Amino acid sequence: MDLVAGAKRVFIAMEHATRDNKPKILKKCTLPLTGVEVVDHIVTELAVIDVTPDGLLLRELAPDATLEQVQSLTEPKLLLPRGGPQTFARVAFKCCERRRAI
């Protein structure tokens, strides 16, 4: 079943890095694809990233994350919006913190 067929916008919610701190956001996907070039936004515990024709735009950073940290855990070079990325509210990511504690 194709999960992204006909979707107007696709958000990916994921952890930013592997357990051994290797990037999960890669220049080229190494796993089987459900759809090609269909992702609009990537949301992780560290950042909110927009997928644009020009590349990955770092829209928001977690309060405890730095640009350098997020870039080091992201294989493609991140683009920055005019004025820099915003800081997002940590409240939205309680589910990620709970999941890690399990």
Buried (B, 14 or more C-beta within 10 A) or exposed (E): EEEEEEEEEBEBEEBBBEEEEEBBBEEEEEEEEEEEEBBEBBBBBBBBBBBEEEEBBBBBBBEEBEBEBBBEBBBBEBBEEEEEBEEBEEEEBEEBEEEEEE
